[in-house]
């Protein structure tokens, strides 16, 4: 777990990586301090490397586990707003000041989806949230300043479809089973469900202002979202109607 904006033992403002157990209570097992403002990252088991993106957009810092030995920093200006990485396949997707980036960890490689013939619209685009369907190799990325949801081919980087969903959308979770894209409306505090087949918004759930993250649970039965109310669980496909809509159960 990465926490940024902390005062480090050297007195600088930096970050820490905390080791915590996955199957027990929330206990800090070890602390690893960095003078750099690290904001997000991923672990690649093939080379035992933890890649950490600087919040100051000055590079990707690397630590080789288990001893957290420092490796040379990779030059990069990417500041992820959201990052998904699958250690089993060695592939991932990130977005932030770039609309979307394909990532590999061993060997490290990063490819912007909009490289090549960049349209004027793409020059104005930035993204706070993205997710991808590995089976179909499609990426779903929100463009909050333009109110768009882009469907992007992971391998070619081509934008295949574009929907207007309203400004301010942030985190993205793709639901392959239901063919839905969930995203958070950051300022209004909603989680929004977009049905890809009908191309319309089919549900909203209020989870608290500044709703930053949304994720599907491992079994796909519910969503977990964060806002200023804490962590909210939204059950999906419950009897009596969709939660958050007329006839459906409330979120918890």
C-alpha positions as CSV (number, residue, x, y, z in Angstrom):
1,X,0.0,0.0,0.0
2,X,1.4,3.4,-1.0
3,X,0.8,6.5,1.0
4,X,2.0,9.8,-0.4
5,X,2.4,13.3,1.1
6,X,4.0,12.0,4.4
7,X,7.0,13.5,6.2
8,X,9.8,11.0,5.8
9,X,12.5,10.2,8.4
10,X,14.8,12.6,6.6
11,X,12.4,15.5,7.1
12,X,11.3,15.8,3.5
13,X,7.7,15.4,2.1
14,X,7.6,12.0,0.4
15,X,5.9,8.7,0.5
16,X,5.9,5.3,2.2
17,X,5.1,1.8,1.1
18,X,3.5,-0.3,3.8
19,X,3.4,-4.0,3.8
20,X,0.1,-5.3,5.2
21,X,-1.4,-8.9,5.4
22,X,-4.1,-9.9,2.9
23,X,-5.9,-12.4,5.1
24,X,-5.6,-10.9,8.6
25,X,-6.4,-7.6,10.3
26,X,-5.1,-4.3,9.1
27,X,-1.6,-4.5,10.6
28,X,1.6,-2.8,9.3
29,X,4.2,-5.5,8.9
30,X,7.0,-3.3,7.4
31,X,7.6,0.3,6.2
32,X,9.7,1.5,3.3
33,X,10.2,5.2,3.0
34,X,10.9,7.3,-0.1
35,X,11.8,11.0,-0.3
36,X,10.0,11.1,-3.7
37,X,6.3,11.9,-3.9
38,X,5.1,8.4,-5.1
39,X,1.5,8.3,-5.9
40,X,0.7,4.9,-7.6
41,X,2.4,1.8,-8.7
42,X,2.2,-1.9,-9.6
43,X,4.2,-5.1,-8.9
44,X,5.7,-7.3,-11.6
45,X,6.5,-10.8,-10.3
46,X,8.6,-11.8,-13.3
47,X,11.4,-9.5,-12.3
48,X,10.3,-8.9,-8.6
49,X,10.1,-5.2,-9.3
50,X,7.7,-2.6,-7.8
51,X,7.2,0.2,-10.2
52,X,6.2,3.5,-8.5
53,X,5.0,6.6,-10.4
54,X,6.1,10.0,-9.2
55,X,3.3,12.4,-8.2
56,X,5.6,15.1,-9.5
57,X,5.8,13.6,-13.0
58,X,9.5,13.2,-12.9
59,X,9.9,9.4,-13.5
60,X,9.0,5.9,-12.5
61,X,10.9,4.7,-9.4
62,X,11.8,1.1,-9.1
63,X,12.4,-1.2,-6.1
64,X,13.5,-4.8,-6.4
65,X,11.8,-7.0,-3.8
66,X,12.0,-8.5,-1.2
67,X,14.8,-6.1,0.0
68,X,13.5,-3.0,-1.8
69,X,16.8,-2.5,-3.6
70,X,16.7,0.7,-5.6
71,X,16.9,0.4,-9.4
72,X,17.5,3.2,-11.9
73,X,14.5,5.6,-12.4
74,X,12.7,5.3,-15.7
75,X,12.1,8.8,-17.3
76,X,8.4,9.4,-17.7
77,X,5.9,12.3,-17.3
78,X,2.9,10.0,-16.7
79,X,0.9,10.8,-13.6
80,X,-1.8,8.0,-13.3
81,X,-5.2,8.9,-12.2
82,X,-6.0,5.2,-12.3
83,X,-3.9,2.1,-13.0
84,X,-4.9,-1.6,-13.5
85,X,-2.2,-4.3,-13.8
86,X,-2.6,-8.0,-14.1
87,X,0.6,-9.8,-12.8
88,X,-0.5,-13.1,-14.3
89,X,-0.3,-11.7,-17.9
90,X,2.2,-9.0,-17.3
91,X,-0.1,-6.3,-18.9
92,X,-1.9,-3.3,-17.7
93,X,-3.5,0.0,-18.5
94,X,-3.1,3.5,-16.9
95,X,-4.5,6.9,-17.5
96,X,-4.0,10.4,-16.2
97,X,-2.4,13.2,-18.0
98,X,-2.6,10.8,-20.9
99,X,-5.9,9.4,-22.1
100,X,-4.6,5.9,-21.9
101,X,-1.3,4.0,-21.8
102,X,-0.6,0.3,-22.3
103,X,2.0,-1.0,-19.8
104,X,4.2,-4.1,-19.6
105,X,6.4,-4.8,-16.6
106,X,9.0,-7.4,-17.9
107,X,10.7,-5.9,-19.8
108,X,9.2,-2.6,-19.0
109,X,7.4,-0.9,-21.9
110,X,4.8,1.9,-22.1
111,X,2.8,2.9,-25.1
112,X,0.4,5.8,-25.5
113,X,-2.9,4.8,-27.1
114,X,-3.1,8.1,-29.1
115,X,0.4,8.0,-30.6
116,X,0.5,8.8,-34.3
117,X,-2.2,10.9,-35.9
118,X,-3.5,12.8,-32.8
119,X,-6.8,14.7,-33.4
120,X,-7.5,18.2,-31.9
121,X,-10.0,16.5,-29.6
122,X,-7.4,14.1,-28.2
123,X,-5.0,17.0,-27.6
124,X,-7.5,18.4,-25.2
125,X,-8.2,15.1,-23.5
126,X,-7.1,13.9,-20.1
127,X,-8.4,11.0,-18.1
128,X,-9.0,10.4,-14.4
129,X,-10.2,6.8,-14.8
130,X,-9.9,3.8,-17.1
131,X,-10.4,0.0,-17.0
132,X,-10.1,-2.7,-19.6
133,X,-11.5,-6.0,-20.7
134,X,-8.6,-8.4,-21.3
135,X,-10.8,-10.9,-23.2
136,X,-11.9,-8.4,-25.9
137,X,-8.7,-6.2,-25.5
138,X,-10.9,-3.1,-25.1
139,X,-10.1,-0.1,-22.8
140,X,-12.8,2.2,-21.4
141,X,-11.5,5.6,-20.4
142,X,-13.4,8.7,-19.2
143,X,-12.6,12.2,-20.4
144,X,-13.9,14.3,-17.5
145,X,-13.2,17.8,-19.0
146,X,-15.1,16.9,-22.2
147,X,-17.8,14.6,-20.7
148,X,-16.8,11.6,-22.8
149,X,-16.4,7.9,-22.4
150,X,-14.0,6.4,-25.0
151,X,-13.8,2.7,-26.0
152,X,-10.2,2.1,-27.2
153,X,-8.6,-1.0,-28.8
154,X,-5.8,-2.0,-26.4
155,X,-3.4,-3.3,-29.1
156,X,-3.8,-0.6,-31.8
157,X,-4.7,2.4,-29.6
158,X,-7.6,3.3,-31.9
159,X,-10.7,5.0,-30.4
160,X,-13.5,2.8,-31.6
161,X,-16.4,4.5,-30.0
162,X,-17.2,7.6,-28.1
163,X,-20.2,8.4,-25.9
164,X,-21.2,11.6,-24.1
165,X,-21.8,10.8,-20.5
166,X,-21.5,14.2,-18.8
167,X,-18.5,16.0,-17.3
168,X,-16.6,15.2,-14.1
169,X,-16.5,11.4,-14.4
170,X,-13.6,9.7,-12.7
171,X,-12.8,6.1,-11.7
172,X,-13.9,3.3,-14.1
173,X,-14.8,-0.3,-13.5
174,X,-15.8,-2.6,-16.5
175,X,-18.3,-5.4,-15.9
176,X,-17.9,-8.0,-18.7
177,X,-20.8,-10.2,-17.5
178,X,-23.3,-7.4,-17.7
179,X,-21.6,-5.4,-20.5
180,X,-21.7,-2.3,-18.2
181,X,-19.2,0.4,-17.5
182,X,-19.4,1.9,-14.0
183,X,-17.8,5.2,-13.2
184,X,-17.8,7.8,-10.4
185,X,-19.2,11.3,-10.8
186,X,-16.6,12.9,-8.6
187,X,-18.3,16.2,-7.6
188,X,-21.9,14.9,-7.4
189,X,-20.9,11.8,-5.5
190,X,-22.6,9.2,-7.6
191,X,-21.6,5.9,-9.0
192,X,-23.1,5.7,-12.5
193,X,-23.9,2.5,-14.5
194,X,-23.7,2.8,-18.3
195,X,-25.1,-0.1,-20.4
196,X,-23.0,-0.6,-23.4
197,X,-25.7,-2.6,-25.4
198,X,-28.4,0.1,-25.1
199,X,-25.8,3.0,-24.9
200,X,-27.5,4.7,-22.0
201,X,-27.1,5.3,-18.3
202,X,-29.3,2.8,-16.5
203,X,-28.7,3.5,-12.7
204,X,-27.1,5.9,-10.2
205,X,-26.2,5.4,-6.6
206,X,-25.1,8.2,-4.2
207,X,-22.0,7.2,-2.3
208,X,-20.8,10.5,-0.9
209,X,-19.1,13.6,-2.4
210,X,-15.7,13.3,-4.1
211,X,-16.3,9.7,-5.1
212,X,-12.8,8.7,-6.3
213,X,-12.7,4.9,-6.7
214,X,-15.1,2.2,-7.8
215,X,-14.3,-1.5,-8.1
216,X,-16.1,-4.8,-8.8
217,X,-15.9,-7.3,-6.0
218,X,-13.9,-10.5,-6.9
219,X,-17.1,-12.5,-7.5
220,X,-18.7,-9.7,-9.5
221,X,-21.8,-9.5,-7.2
222,X,-21.3,-6.0,-6.0
223,X,-19.4,-2.7,-6.4
224,X,-17.2,-1.1,-3.8
225,X,-16.9,2.7,-4.0
226,X,-15.3,5.5,-2.0
227,X,-16.5,8.9,-1.1
228,X,-16.6,11.2,1.9
229,X,-19.1,8.7,3.5
230,X,-16.3,6.0,3.5
231,X,-16.4,2.7,1.6
232,X,-19.8,1.9,0.2
233,X,-20.9,-1.5,-1.0
234,X,-23.5,-1.6,-3.9
235,X,-25.1,-5.0,-4.5
236,X,-25.9,-5.8,-8.1
237,X,-28.8,-7.8,-9.6
238,X,-30.7,-8.0,-6.3
239,X,-34.3,-9.2,-6.2
240,X,-36.9,-6.4,-6.5
241,X,-35.0,-4.3,-8.9
242,X,-31.5,-2.7,-9.3
243,X,-30.1,-1.1,-6.1
244,X,-30.3,2.7,-6.0
245,X,-33.4,2.7,-8.2
246,X,-37.2,2.4,-7.5
247,X,-38.0,-1.0,-6.2
248,X,-34.4,-1.9,-5.4
249,X,-32.6,-2.3,-2.1
250,X,-30.5,0.6,-0.7
251,X,-26.7,0.7,-1.0
252,X,-24.9,-0.3,2.2
